[in-house]
Amino acid sequence: MEREEKTRETSAEEEEQAQLKIWKYAFGFSDIAAVKCAIDLGLADVLENHQGPMPLSDLSSAVGCNPSALHRIMRFLVYRGVFIEAPTNQGSKGYAQTPLSRLLTNGERSLAAMVLFQATPVMLAPWLRLSGRVRAGGGPAFDAVHGKDVWAYAATNPDHSKLLNDAMGCDARVAVAAIVEGCPELLRGLNTVVDVGGGDGSTLRLLVQAFPGVRGINFDLPHVVSEAPACVGVEHVGGNMFHSVPKADAAFMKWVLHDWGDEECIQILRQCREAVPKDKGKVIIVDAVIHEDGEEDDNLEYVRLMLDMAMMAQTTAGKERTLKEWEIVLKEAGFSRFTVNRIKAVQSVIEAYP
């Protein structure tokens, strides 16, 4: 009898939690919408430049907003831990920054561009076609919405292409710092490195700064590199990674292979393997490695799984891979061995040798 009572109590608690979770799923978009609103209004930048907590009246005047409407936005963002409430020098209630809100400023470690890119109608619409992507015979969700794949869309929409480059640029600042800390010898002894799919060169600029003496080749589609800013130590080269890759001591790819299916990955990897010396060359892959059953989880695994859903919604055949899946594509591409280094980032550093 006592066991039955405990079972009923447990079921009631589980039912209560289930109802709470379904509400979160129904209105989960409110998080990204409210954070995008904060970025659009520049709330984090205003608070960052203010000396101490800022009252609602001053904040609303600074950003040109209706105080009542802004109060509702701030109430939500405080509840979600983006900002905090704190007393002003006059003792009234004010708003202040948190480590999270500082990622929404124009600062060096900002990730605001990533949020803005993912919050565009272009990137959001394919999520609503995810079920069609999963069904047998279903086509790519992005293509179904926009009539072309994500890369063809970017090629014909310069504004969207810039948003993409800005998003990759802000991730580069975070990822390269983690790479340098976790793999300080990554480019030691190398003279040249080609960043395959390097976009506007943001990642490569940071790499050549971190590893003096290394010359960089930023390689991407012609329309992409044509907009890349000049940088000391970096040469911009246009081309197609499926056809050939410029010669260098090492080929580097960050968040490139997860955009493609296995067959395309193997094609790209073969071109990279041909581009580096067989004796001392290597291919460096900075991409997520999904944890496998029994492997200890970390705080970023949920992010990796979300990214895998993003690949389903926004690419033709891209996916995040487990260690076993990486081993399959690397072996098929002709690499003799590889190592994996976990770093303090969503991605890991994979070094593959011819």
C-alpha positions in Angstrom: 0.0 0.0 0.0 2.8 2.4 0.9 4.6 1.6 -2.4 1.4 2.4 -4.3 1.1 5.8 -2.5 4.7 6.6 -3.4 4.1 5.6 -7.0 1.0 7.9 -7.2 3.1 10.8 -5.7 5.8 10.2 -8.2 3.4 10.1 -11.1 1.8 13.3 -9.9 5.2 15.0 -9.8 6.1 13.8 -13.2 2.8 15.0 -14.6 3.4 18.4 -13.1 6.9 18.6 -14.6 5.6 17.4 -18.0 3.0 20.2 -18.1 5.7 22.7 -17.2 8.0 21.4 -19.9 5.3 21.4 -22.6 4.6 25.1 -21.9 8.4 25.8 -22.4 8.3 24.0 -25.7 5.2 25.8 -26.8 6.8 29.3 -26.1 10.4 28.4 -26.3 10.9 30.9 -29.1 10.4 33.7 -26.6 14.0 33.3 -25.4 15.6 33.9 -28.8 13.1 36.6 -29.6 13.7 38.5 -26.3 17.5 38.2 -26.6 17.4 39.4 -30.2 15.3 42.4 -29.1 17.9 43.2 -26.5 20.6 43.1 -29.1 18.6 45.2 -31.6 18.0 47.8 -28.9 21.7 47.8 -27.7 20.6 47.2 -24.1 23.8 45.4 -23.1 26.0 48.1 -24.6 24.1 50.9 -22.8 24.4 49.1 -19.5 28.0 48.4 -20.1 28.8 52.0 -20.6 26.8 53.2 -17.6 28.4 53.6 -14.2 26.5 51.3 -12.0 22.9 49.9 -12.2 20.6 51.9 -14.5 17.0 52.8 -13.6 14.3 51.9 -16.1 13.6 55.6 -16.9 17.2 56.3 -17.9 17.5 53.0 -19.8 14.3 53.6 -21.8 15.4 57.2 -22.6 18.8 55.9 -23.8 17.4 53.4 -26.2 14.3 55.4 -27.2 11.7 52.9 -25.9 8.3 53.0 -24.2 9.1 52.5 -20.5 6.2 50.1 -19.9 7.1 47.9 -22.9 10.8 47.9 -22.0 9.9 47.0 -18.4 8.2 43.8 -19.7 11.2 42.9 -21.8 13.6 43.5 -18.9 11.4 41.6 -16.5 11.6 38.5 -18.8 15.3 38.8 -19.4 16.0 39.2 -15.7 14.0 36.1 -15.0 16.0 34.2 -17.6 19.3 35.4 -16.0 20.4 37.7 -18.9 20.4 40.8 -16.8 20.1 41.4 -13.1 18.2 43.9 -10.9 20.3 45.9 -8.5 19.8 49.1 -6.4 21.0 52.4 -8.0 23.0 55.0 -6.0 19.7 56.6 -5.2 18.3 53.4 -3.8 15.8 52.8 -6.6 15.6 49.6 -8.7 18.0 49.4 -11.6 19.4 47.0 -14.2 22.9 45.7 -14.5 25.1 43.5 -16.6 25.9 39.8 -16.1 28.5 37.6 -17.8 25.8 36.4 -20.1 24.6 39.9 -21.2 28.2 40.9 -21.9 28.2 38.3 -24.7 25.5 40.5 -26.3 27.7 43.6 -26.5 30.0 44.7 -29.2 32.9 43.5 -27.1 35.8 41.2 -28.2 34.0 38.0 -26.9 30.5 39.0 -28.2 28.3 36.3 -29.7 25.6 38.7 -30.7 26.2 38.1 -34.4 25.6 34.4 -34.0 22.2 35.1 -32.3 21.2 37.7 -34.9 22.1 35.3 -37.8 20.2 32.4 -36.4 17.2 34.7 -35.5 16.7 35.8 -39.1 13.6 34.6 -40.9 15.8 33.0 -43.5 17.4 30.6 -40.9 14.3 30.2 -38.8 11.8 29.2 -41.5 13.4 25.8 -42.3 12.9 24.7 -38.7 9.2 24.5 -39.4 9.9 22.0 -42.2 12.0 19.6 -40.0 9.4 16.8 -40.0 9.4 16.8 -43.8 13.2 16.5 -43.7 12.9 13.4 -41.4 10.2 11.6 -43.4 11.4 8.9 -45.8 12.1 10.6 -49.1 12.0 14.0 -47.5 14.2 16.7 -49.0 16.3 19.4 -47.4 14.2 21.8 -45.3 16.2 24.9 -46.3 15.7 24.1 -50.0 12.0 23.5 -49.5 11.6 27.0 -48.1 14.0 29.0 -50.2 14.3 27.0 -53.4 18.1 26.6 -53.2 20.6 25.3 -50.6 22.1 27.6 -47.9 25.3 28.2 -49.9 23.5 29.1 -53.2 21.3 31.4 -51.1 24.2 33.2 -49.5 25.9 33.6 -52.9 22.9 35.5 -54.3 22.1 37.5 -51.1 25.1 39.6 -50.0 23.4 40.9 -46.8 22.7 37.3 -45.7 26.3 36.3 -46.6 27.6 39.1 -44.4 25.5 38.0 -41.5 26.9 34.5 -42.0 30.5 35.7 -42.0 29.8 37.9 -38.9 28.4 34.9 -37.1 31.4 32.7 -38.0 33.7 35.6 -37.0 32.4 35.9 -33.5 32.6 32.1 -33.0 36.2 32.3 -34.3 37.2 34.6 -31.5 36.0 32.1 -28.9 37.1 29.0 -30.7 40.7 30.2 -31.5 41.3 31.2 -27.9 40.3 27.7 -26.8 42.4 26.2 -29.5 45.5 28.1 -28.5 45.0 27.3 -24.8 44.2 23.6 -25.4 46.6 22.9 -28.3 49.5 25.4 -28.0 51.8 23.3 -30.3 49.1 23.0 -33.1 51.0 25.0 -35.8 54.5 24.8 -34.4 57.1 24.0 -37.0 54.7 24.8 -39.9 55.3 27.5 -42.5 52.0 27.7 -44.2 48.4 26.8 -43.3 45.4 27.0 -45.6 42.0 27.7 -44.0 39.5 25.7 -46.2 36.1 27.4 -46.2 37.6 30.2 -44.2 35.0 32.8 -45.0 36.2 36.4 -44.6 39.4 35.2 -42.9 38.4 36.0 -39.3 39.7 32.6 -38.0 42.9 32.7 -40.0 43.8 36.2 -38.9 43.6 35.1 -35.3 45.6 32.0 -35.9 48.5 33.8 -37.6 48.6 36.3 -34.7 48.7 33.4 -32.2 51.4 31.5 -34.1 53.9 34.1 -35.4 55.8 33.0 -38.5 53.0 31.0 -40.0 51.7 32.3 -43.4 48.0 31.9 -44.0 46.0 31.2 -47.1 42.3 31.9 -46.7 40.4 29.7 -49.2 36.8 30.0 -50.0 34.4 30.6 -52.9 35.3 33.6 -55.1 32.3 35.7 -54.0 33.2 35.1 -50.4 36.9 36.0 -50.5 36.2 39.0 -52.7 34.7 40.7 -49.6 37.4 39.6 -47.2 39.5 42.4 -45.7 43.2 42.5 -46.3 45.4 41.2 -43.5 49.1 41.0 -43.0 50.3 37.4 -43.3 47.1 36.2 -45.0 46.5 35.7 -48.7 42.9 35.3 -49.9 42.4 32.7 -52.7 39.1 31.9 -54.4 38.2 28.4 -55.5 36.1 25.3 -54.9 37.2 22.8 -52.2 35.6 20.0 -54.0 37.9 20.5 -56.9 41.2 21.4 -55.3 42.8 23.0 -52.3 45.9 25.3 -52.3 49.1 23.6 -51.2 50.2 24.2 -47.6 51.9 22.5 -44.7 48.6 22.1 -43.0 44.9 22.4 -44.1 42.6 23.8 -41.5 38.8 23.6 -41.3 36.6 25.0 -38.6 32.9 24.2 -38.7 33.0 23.2 -42.3 32.6 19.4 -42.5 29.5 19.4 -40.3 27.7 21.2 -43.1 28.1 18.2 -45.4 27.1 14.5 -45.7 29.7 11.7 -45.5 30.4 11.5 -49.2 31.0 15.2 -49.5 33.2 15.2 -46.4 35.3 12.4 -47.9 35.7 14.4 -51.2 36.8 17.5 -49.2 39.2 15.5 -47.0 40.8 13.9 -50.0 41.5 17.2 -51.6 42.9 18.4 -48.3 45.1 15.3 -48.0 46.5 15.9 -51.5 47.3 19.5 -50.6 49.6 18.8 -47.6 53.0 17.1 -47.6 52.9 13.4 -46.9 55.9 13.5 -44.5 55.0 16.4 -42.2 51.6 17.6 -43.3 48.3 17.3 -41.5 44.7 18.3 -41.8 43.2 20.1 -38.8 39.5 19.8 -38.2 37.7 21.9 -35.6 34.3 20.5 -35.3 32.0 18.9 -32.7 32.4 15.3 -31.6 29.1 14.0 -30.2 29.6 11.9 -27.1 28.8 8.2 -27.5 26.9 5.9 -25.1 28.8 5.5 -21.8 31.1 8.5 -22.4 31.0 11.1 -19.7 28.8 14.1 -20.6 29.9 17.7 -20.3 28.1 21.1 -20.1 28.3 21.6 -23.9 26.8 18.3 -25.1 23.3 19.8 -25.3 24.7 22.5 -27.5 26.3 19.9 -29.8 22.9 18.1 -30.0 21.2 21.4 -30.8 23.7 22.0 -33.6 22.9 18.6 -35.0 19.3 19.6 -35.2 20.4 22.9 -36.9 22.3 20.8 -39.5 19.1 18.9 -40.3 17.1 22.1 -40.6 19.6 24.3 -42.4 21.8 22.1 -44.6 21.3 19.5 -47.2 23.0 16.6 -45.5 25.1 18.0 -42.7 25.4 16.5 -39.3 27.4 16.5 -36.1 29.4 13.2 -35.8 30.5 10.8 -33.1 34.1 9.7 -32.8 33.2 6.5 -34.7 31.6 8.4 -37.5 34.7 10.7 -37.8 36.9 7.6 -37.9 34.8 6.2 -40.8 35.1 9.3 -43.0 38.8 9.9 -42.2 39.7 6.3 -43.0 37.7 6.4 -46.2 39.5 9.6 -47.2 42.8 7.8 -46.9 44.3 9.1 -43.7 46.6 6.8 -41.8 45.8 8.0 -38.3 44.2 10.8 -36.3 44.1 12.3 -32.8 41.3 14.1 -31.0 41.8 16.8 -28.5 39.0 18.1 -26.4 39.2 21.9 -25.8 37.1 24.4 -23.8 34.6 24.9 -26.6 31.7 23.2 -28.4 34.2 21.8 -30.9 37.2 19.5 -30.6 40.5 19.6 -32.5 41.0 16.6 -34.8 44.5 16.2 -36.4 44.5 13.8 -39.3 47.7 12.6 -41.0 48.2 11.4 -44.6 
